[in-house]
């Protein structure tokens, strides 16, 4: 009996141990899953792409330059822009040429007006009307002179003085330093001269009335504005030089550059207003003289010669101005810009590269479900079947607004320009395109394999306190390689079950 009792105790103890091992194994299995069962939510990049196949077709690349050198004043384009034939691509600083052109055109108008008046003859009613025009023109010139000083005062004392110390004293100083000491000294010296100019100018205007002889004051105003424009040009150059030196904070430097640009524009406007008002006044006076006096055949012939001379001058200035402008000779895509606004450009140096319709590009058809994500300028990775293992870069040049139906399926034609020309390319080659439609950096990401998608939405199985529970999430864009953006529902560092891997194990 004792032996039997002892054997029962052994059997009972063994059963208890087996049961404990079974329960322990169950919980250990739940707690210590293989590490590859879980994926950690992290931050990374998501690149959304549309993949299509297309064919290489002809296009072309043009390198455009100025006929003469100068400082780049306007660049209303950026890489990737689509431009039409005749569109302005770049322009040198040409304020003096524009003023010269305005003056030449004003003279031409005056000479042609004289000729017309000589040929037509005059009536009393016309004389009365012309006298009223002269008075109006004189009033406009008077207002333009007053406004010129106002704009000049604002340009210097309100705008430029923001980056000067003691600007209205005998020792104005730039509040930043540049490597060109001569330029710095010149700018500070001219600021002192500008103070003298702005002090004496209102005294000259103070005694003026609309009935005064305004022509000498108009010339003086143009001279003053010319000096101010030269000063502002040097101030702008000093700021551009500081861009590399970095003596000013970037935000302050950019604000100062914008302020000077506005000041220069205001001075150019004032110069144009004075020139135009003076021209109208001079034209009005000359037309009145012609109406009051008769004209002989000899006078008419002489006036014809003066008109032809004035027209020739306008043509010369326009031709010179055309050399300071680059326009697109054909429609195309801007692929490269060699200079920034403010840099000095040499004559015949390439400034803008343009792909037109005579180089090579790729035409492809995109299904309607994807075309809404594609924009002009999207970057594209391309592989050409003829060159296995090679990848080409490009950008979307155009998206056809009208549909193309292929075998009953609606598609939209796109054209993709190569970033670099390649002499091996030939028309008709097949190309595979991966169009980058959207890219987000530093966002929460998970692989698609960790996400369950159901009718009511997306969810994951999140690990919490050694247990997994279902958590609803909101997903964003889907990238290549199965990466998905997580908009909400999870935080960086959370662990979620790799449901796809788990399913394979089971």
JOQUI-V809687 format. One record per helix or strand of 3 or more residues. SS is the DSSP state (H for helix, E for strand). FROM is the first residue (numbers start at 1). LEN is the number of residues. If there is no record, write none. Layout:
# JOQUI-V809687
<<SS	FROM	LEN> <SS	FROM	LEN>>
This chain:
# JOQUI-V809687
<<H	2	30> <H	35	3> <E	38	3> <E	42	24> <E	70	5> <E	88	5> <H	95	26> <H	124	40> <H	181	26> <H	215	31> <H	250	43> <H	297	26> <E	325	3> <E	332	6> <E	350	18> <H	368	4> <E	379	6> <E	392	15> <E	409	10> <E	430	18> <H	448	3> <E	452	3> <E	457	8> <E	467	12> <H	480	3> <E	483	6> <E	495	3> <H	499	7>>
